[in-house]
């Protein structure tokens, strides 16, 4: 994707005019003692460069039309221990930079590059340590005022134009997201087929991870939620260490990360493969809400349309099942539904599982555009309470798919996981 990354950098430079942009990648993180977490580059940095090594900084000089990379030097001794490094020359050639230098020269070169620039853009406020480093470069230029040099007088948050660029996915990104969705869908099917009473949540999680890794997606996009019984009423449950019991439901919220891009799927199904009456009643409400939300995703639709459509169905179902009393409009106005449904309908998805981008423009909700990718994930979470029929206690249900906005409507690219009641029961019965 080298040419794609070059084009993105050029597009960003055209947006910032004659200014200069500086963007660091993510730092390495210590897990414990001398052990690091698996390295993951900053998503914005990866989007602009494709360069996945730590210790790198991108500089875009829009006035000169140049992209400059600062990265680790070649070091054959360290490569014996830690693996291959491109080094500045290799990175320049491989990733299409105009110039590349050792990152050890960053403090030396940045004041010269900043001198006379009309504006400086960086990821303001995201890293206090990097903010301090930027301040040092600016002060180094200011100290040269006697020679007529000037530091940039204006500053901008680089992530504002970058977030906007990332909201609409290009064909290469869409292909990767589809593949991540396919792998994740296969993982959910495998997990569903392997579930039975007496197994533990972590054993089902292992089935997910097996499928991810076997297809080249070495890491989940987020910590997998495998929540049996009452655990499903905790939205971000990640303990995954409880026994699965006959008669309970299992909620799995999991997706892989492939080449930096995330998938995000949720399915809920009975541990024993057969829905009870109350489980089915609640499930059908959530499924109808998800389908209504998906149907509302289309070009030109206002951002809140899927959530509004799904909420109407959920509230109608809560009233029909005697979980709440009143009218649909009254329950929505009062917010009483939040006892059982307390989150929004979904989020953008891309290089980050909760992807970037402003949902409003000029104070108004924006509209969907072709190339945007979003999740649709309504749910019902029924904790025991005096106003809740006992048959519904401790049932948590969420159904989630990833949806691409197309020119004519939508594409649910995670639809390979069964979600109809009969489909689920048939799959689990066959296993």
PAKEKOL-613254 format. One line per 2 residues: number of its first residue (from 1); their letters; for each residue x, y, z of C-alpha. Coordinates in nm, 2 decimals, decimal comma, m for minus. Layout:
N
NUM	A	X:Y:Z  ...
//
This chain:
431
1	XX	0,00:0,00:0,00  0,30:0,23:m0,03
3	XX	0,14:0,45:m0,30  m0,18:0,47:m0,09
5	XX	0,02:0,59:0,21  0,21:0,85:m0,01
7	XX	m0,12:0,97:m0,15  m0,26:1,01:0,21
9	XX	0,04:1,21:0,32  0,00:1,44:0,01
11	XX	m0,37:1,48:0,07  m0,30:1,58:0,43
13	XX	m0,03:1,83:0,33  m0,27:1,99:0,09
15	XX	m0,51:2,04:0,38  m0,27:2,20:0,61
17	XX	m0,15:2,45:0,35  0,21:2,57:0,40
19	XX	0,24:2,45:0,76  0,43:2,16:0,91
21	XX	0,29:1,85:1,08  0,47:1,63:1,33
23	XX	0,32:1,29:1,43  0,49:1,03:1,66
25	XX	0,40:0,67:1,66  0,30:0,49:1,98
27	XX	0,57:0,42:2,24  0,65:0,07:2,35
29	XX	0,48:m0,03:2,68  0,62:m0,23:2,97
31	XX	0,39:m0,52:3,08  0,60:m0,62:3,38
33	XX	0,97:m0,62:3,47  1,16:m0,63:3,14
35	XX	0,87:m0,77:2,94  0,68:m0,55:2,69
37	XX	0,33:m0,57:2,56  0,31:m0,68:2,20
39	XX	0,38:m0,36:2,00  0,10:m0,18:1,82
41	XX	0,18:0,14:1,62  m0,04:0,45:1,66
43	XX	m0,34:0,42:1,43  m0,30:0,77:1,28
45	XX	0,07:0,70:1,22  0,00:0,36:1,06
47	XX	m0,27:0,52:0,84  m0,02:0,77:0,70
49	XX	0,29:0,56:0,68  0,23:0,18:0,69
51	XX	0,55:0,18:0,91  0,50:m0,05:1,21
53	XX	0,83:m0,01:1,40  0,84:0,17:1,73
55	XX	1,05:0,48:1,80  0,95:0,67:1,48
57	XX	0,83:1,02:1,41  0,67:1,15:1,08
59	XX	0,73:1,51:0,97  0,53:1,66:0,68
61	XX	0,66:1,98:0,54  0,37:2,11:0,33
63	XX	0,56:2,42:0,21  0,83:2,20:0,06
65	XX	0,59:1,91:m0,03  0,81:1,66:0,16
67	XX	0,75:1,37:0,39  1,03:1,29:0,64
69	XX	1,06:0,99:0,86  1,28:0,97:1,17
71	XX	1,33:0,61:1,28  1,56:0,37:1,45
73	XX	1,90:0,31:1,29  2,00:m0,03:1,15
75	XX	2,17:m0,22:1,43  2,27:m0,57:1,35
77	XX	2,34:m0,66:1,71  2,00:m0,56:1,83
79	XX	1,84:m0,73:1,52  1,98:m1,06:1,65
81	XX	1,78:m1,01:1,97  1,47:m0,81:1,86
83	XX	1,43:m0,87:1,48  1,46:m0,68:1,16
85	XX	1,49:m0,30:1,14  1,45:m0,11:0,82
87	XX	1,67:0,18:0,92  1,63:0,53:0,76
89	XX	1,75:0,43:0,41  1,55:0,11:0,40
91	XX	1,24:0,29:0,53  1,28:0,57:0,28
93	XX	1,29:0,33:m0,01  1,02:0,09:0,12
95	XX	0,76:0,34:0,23  0,80:0,62:m0,01
97	XX	0,94:0,90:0,21  1,13:1,19:0,06
99	XX	1,39:1,19:0,34  1,47:0,97:0,64
101	XX	1,70:1,02:0,93  1,79:0,84:1,26
103	XX	1,55:0,93:1,53  1,85:1,02:1,75
105	XX	1,89:1,33:1,53  1,53:1,45:1,58
107	XX	1,61:1,71:1,85  1,89:1,84:1,63
109	XX	1,70:1,87:1,31  1,35:1,98:1,42
111	XX	1,44:2,35:1,51  1,58:2,40:1,16
113	XX	1,28:2,24:1,00  1,04:2,45:1,21
115	XX	1,21:2,78:1,16  0,99:3,01:0,94
117	XX	0,70:2,78:0,93  0,36:2,96:0,94
119	XX	0,18:2,70:1,14  0,27:2,38:1,34
121	XX	0,03:2,08:1,36  0,07:1,79:1,60
123	XX	m0,15:1,57:1,81  m0,20:1,84:2,07
125	XX	m0,26:1,72:2,43  m0,25:1,35:2,35
127	XX	0,09:1,29:2,51  0,23:1,53:2,77
129	XX	0,58:1,40:2,71  0,55:1,48:2,33
131	XX	0,39:1,82:2,40  0,70:1,90:2,61
133	XX	0,93:1,78:2,34  0,75:2,01:2,09
135	XX	0,78:2,30:2,33  1,15:2,24:2,34
137	XX	1,19:2,26:1,97  0,98:2,58:1,95
139	XX	1,18:2,74:2,23  1,50:2,64:2,04
141	XX	1,38:2,84:1,74  1,26:3,13:1,95
143	XX	1,61:3,15:2,10  1,74:3,24:1,75
145	XX	1,54:3,56:1,72  1,85:3,77:1,70
147	XX	1,93:3,60:1,37  1,59:3,68:1,24
149	XX	1,44:3,33:1,28  1,08:3,28:1,38
151	XX	0,89:3,00:1,53  0,55:2,90:1,40
153	XX	0,30:3,16:1,54  m0,01:2,93:1,49
155	XX	m0,08:2,58:1,61  m0,34:2,32:1,51
157	XX	m0,45:1,98:1,63  m0,34:1,74:1,35
159	XX	m0,60:1,48:1,45  m0,89:1,70:1,34
161	XX	m0,82:1,67:0,97  m0,68:1,32:1,01
163	XX	m0,99:1,19:1,19  m1,20:1,33:0,91
165	XX	m0,98:1,16:0,65  m1,01:0,83:0,83
167	XX	m1,39:0,83:0,85  m1,44:0,73:0,48
169	XX	m1,26:0,41:0,40  m1,08:0,36:0,07
171	XX	m1,11:0,03:m0,13  m0,80:m0,12:0,03
173	XX	m0,93:m0,05:0,37  m1,27:m0,19:0,29
175	XX	m1,11:m0,51:0,16  m0,91:m0,56:0,48
177	XX	m1,22:m0,48:0,70  m1,42:m0,74:0,50
179	XX	m1,15:m1,00:0,55  m1,13:m0,92:0,92
181	XX	m1,51:m0,96:0,94  m1,49:m1,30:0,76
183	XX	m1,23:m1,43:1,00  m1,42:m1,31:1,30
185	XX	m1,74:m1,46:1,17  m1,57:m1,80:1,13
187	XX	m1,44:m1,76:1,49  m1,79:m1,70:1,62
189	XX	m1,93:m2,00:1,44  m1,65:m2,22:1,58
191	XX	m1,72:m2,08:1,93  m2,09:m2,14:1,90
193	XX	m2,03:m2,50:1,78  m1,80:m2,57:2,07
195	XX	m2,02:m2,44:2,34  m2,19:m2,68:2,58
197	XX	m2,28:m2,70:2,95  m1,98:m2,76:3,17
199	XX	m1,72:m2,58:2,96  m1,56:m2,27:3,09
201	XX	m1,58:m1,92:2,93  m1,20:m1,92:2,87
203	XX	m1,23:m2,25:2,67  m1,47:m2,08:2,43
205	XX	m1,24:m1,78:2,42  m0,96:m2,02:2,31
207	XX	m1,17:m2,13:2,01  m1,20:m1,76:1,90
209	XX	m0,83:m1,70:1,93  m0,75:m2,03:1,75
211	XX	m0,94:m1,91:1,45  m0,80:m1,56:1,46
213	XX	m0,44:m1,67:1,47  m0,48:m1,96:1,22
215	XX	m0,59:m1,70:0,96  m0,30:m1,46:1,03
217	XX	m0,48:m1,22:1,26  m0,25:m1,27:1,56
219	XX	m0,44:m1,05:1,81  m0,80:m0,97:1,90
221	XX	m0,91:m0,61:1,82  m1,01:m0,58:2,19
223	XX	m1,03:m0,80:2,49  m1,28:m1,07:2,41
225	XX	m1,61:m1,08:2,61  m1,72:m1,43:2,67
227	XX	m2,00:m1,39:2,93  m2,22:m1,67:3,05
229	XX	m2,54:m1,62:3,25  m2,55:m1,32:3,46
231	XX	m2,21:m1,21:3,34  m2,37:m1,10:3,02
233	XX	m2,54:m0,82:3,21  m2,20:m0,66:3,26
235	XX	m2,14:m0,47:2,94  m1,75:m0,50:2,94
237	XX	m1,71:m0,83:3,12  m1,37:m0,98:3,05
239	XX	m1,32:m1,22:3,34  m1,40:m1,51:3,11
241	XX	m1,33:m1,77:3,39  m1,68:m1,90:3,49
243	XX	m1,84:m2,23:3,42  m2,12:m2,24:3,15
245	XX	m2,44:m2,38:3,29  m2,73:m2,56:3,13
247	XX	m3,02:m2,33:3,08  m2,82:m2,01:3,06
249	XX	m2,73:m1,78:2,77  m2,38:m1,70:2,65
251	XX	m2,29:m1,36:2,51  m1,97:m1,34:2,30
253	XX	m1,84:m1,00:2,18  m1,52:m1,05:1,99
255	XX	m1,34:m0,96:1,67  m0,99:m0,99:1,53
257	XX	m0,74:m0,73:1,42  m0,60:m0,78:1,07
259	XX	m0,32:m0,56:0,94  m0,43:m0,30:1,20
261	XX	m0,80:m0,31:1,11  m1,07:m0,43:1,35
263	XX	m1,38:m0,64:1,34  m1,65:m0,64:1,61
265	XX	m1,92:m0,90:1,63  m2,16:m1,00:1,91
267	XX	m2,38:m1,30:1,93  m2,59:m1,44:2,21
269	XX	m2,72:m1,79:2,22  m2,82:m2,07:2,47
271	XX	m2,54:m2,27:2,62  m2,74:m2,60:2,56
273	XX	m2,84:m2,50:2,21  m3,21:m2,45:2,28
275	XX	m3,38:m2,12:2,37  m3,63:m2,12:2,66
277	XX	m3,95:m1,93:2,61  m3,83:m1,62:2,81
279	XX	m3,49:m1,63:2,64  m3,65:m1,65:2,29
281	XX	m3,90:m1,36:2,38  m3,61:m1,13:2,48
283	XX	m3,39:m1,24:2,19  m3,65:m1,18:1,92
285	XX	m3,69:m0,82:2,05  m3,32:m0,75:2,03
287	XX	m3,29:m0,92:1,69  m3,58:m0,71:1,55
289	XX	m3,42:m0,40:1,69  m3,08:m0,48:1,52
291	XX	m3,25:m0,54:1,19  m3,43:m0,21:1,21
293	XX	m3,11:m0,03:1,30  m2,92:m0,19:1,01
295	XX	m3,21:m0,11:0,77  m3,17:0,26:0,87
297	XX	m2,80:0,27:0,76  m2,78:0,43:0,41
299	XX	m2,62:0,72:0,23  m2,77:1,05:0,34
301	XX	m2,94:0,91:0,65  m2,88:1,12:0,96
303	XX	m2,63:0,97:1,21  m2,89:0,90:1,48
305	XX	m3,14:0,72:1,25  m3,03:0,37:1,33
307	XX	m3,03:0,43:1,70  m3,38:0,59:1,68
309	XX	m3,52:0,30:1,48  m3,37:0,03:1,71
311	XX	m3,49:0,21:2,02  m3,85:0,22:1,90
313	XX	m3,84:m0,16:1,86  m3,67:m0,22:2,19
315	XX	m3,91:m0,01:2,39  m4,21:m0,16:2,22
317	XX	m4,07:m0,50:2,32  m4,01:m0,39:2,68
319	XX	m4,37:m0,28:2,70  m4,51:m0,60:2,54
321	XX	m4,30:m0,82:2,79  m4,42:m0,61:3,09
323	XX	m4,07:m0,49:3,17  m4,20:m0,14:3,15
325	XX	m4,53:0,04:3,16  m4,66:0,33:2,96
327	XX	m4,63:0,43:2,59  m4,34:0,41:2,36
329	XX	m4,30:0,79:2,34  m4,34:0,83:2,71
331	XX	m4,08:0,57:2,80  m3,83:0,72:2,55
333	XX	m3,89:1,07:2,68  m3,85:0,97:3,04
335	XX	m3,55:0,75:2,97  m3,69:0,46:3,17
337	XX	m3,57:0,22:2,91  m3,21:0,28:3,03
339	XX	m3,28:0,03:3,31  m3,24:m0,24:3,05
341	XX	m3,06:m0,07:2,76  m2,80:0,19:2,86
343	XX	m2,56:0,22:2,56  m2,59:0,37:2,21
345	XX	m2,66:0,18:1,89  m2,29:0,15:1,78
347	XX	m1,97:0,32:1,67  m1,75:0,37:1,37
349	XX	m1,50:0,09:1,30  m1,17:0,09:1,12
351	XX	m0,81:0,11:1,24  m0,96:0,15:1,59
353	XX	m1,24:m0,07:1,70  m1,41:0,25:1,83
355	XX	m1,30:0,45:1,53  m1,24:0,82:1,50
357	XX	m1,44:1,11:1,36  m1,68:1,38:1,47
359	XX	m2,04:1,27:1,47  m2,16:1,63:1,44
361	XX	m2,07:1,91:1,20  m2,17:2,27:1,28
363	XX	m2,37:2,15:1,58  m2,59:1,92:1,36
365	XX	m2,57:1,54:1,34  m2,39:1,44:1,02
367	XX	m2,51:1,20:0,76  m2,37:0,87:0,65
369	XX	m2,15:0,86:0,34  m2,05:0,57:0,12
371	XX	m1,73:0,42:0,26  m1,82:0,47:0,63
373	XX	m1,82:0,16:0,85  m2,03:0,14:1,16
375	XX	m2,15:m0,12:1,41  m2,51:m0,18:1,50
377	XX	m2,54:m0,34:1,84  m2,87:m0,31:2,04
379	XX	m2,91:m0,51:2,36  m3,12:m0,59:2,66
381	XX	m2,96:m0,65:3,00  m3,21:m0,78:3,26
383	XX	m3,07:m0,76:3,62  m3,30:m0,88:3,90
385	XX	m3,53:m0,60:4,03  m3,87:m0,58:4,19
387	XX	m4,03:m0,46:3,86  m3,88:m0,75:3,66
389	XX	m4,05:m1,09:3,61  m3,83:m1,36:3,76
391	XX	m3,82:m1,55:3,43  m3,61:m1,28:3,28
393	XX	m3,36:m1,23:3,56  m2,99:m1,24:3,47
395	XX	m3,04:m1,26:3,09  m2,82:m1,03:2,89
397	XX	m2,85:m1,02:2,51  m2,66:m0,82:2,25
399	XX	m2,65:m0,87:1,87  m2,39:m0,68:1,67
401	XX	m2,28:m0,66:1,31  m2,04:m0,45:1,11
403	XX	m2,20:m0,25:0,84  m2,04:m0,07:0,54
405	XX	m2,23:0,22:0,38  m2,25:0,17:0,01
407	XX	m2,36:0,39:m0,28  m2,70:0,23:m0,28
409	XX	m2,75:0,12:0,08  m2,55:m0,10:0,31
411	XX	m2,34:m0,42:0,33  m2,34:m0,63:0,64
413	XX	m2,00:m0,78:0,61  m2,02:m0,99:0,92
415	XX	m2,35:m1,16:0,83  m2,20:m1,51:0,81
417	XX	m2,26:m1,57:1,18  m2,61:m1,71:1,23
419	XX	m2,84:m1,49:1,44  m3,19:m1,62:1,37
421	XX	m3,33:m1,84:1,65  m3,38:m2,14:1,43
423	XX	m3,05:m2,09:1,25  m2,87:m2,09:1,59
425	XX	m3,05:m2,40:1,72  m2,99:m2,59:1,39
427	XX	m2,62:m2,51:1,40  m2,57:m2,62:1,76
429	XX	m2,79:m2,93:1,71  m2,58:m3,03:1,41
431	X	m2,26:m3,00:1,62
//
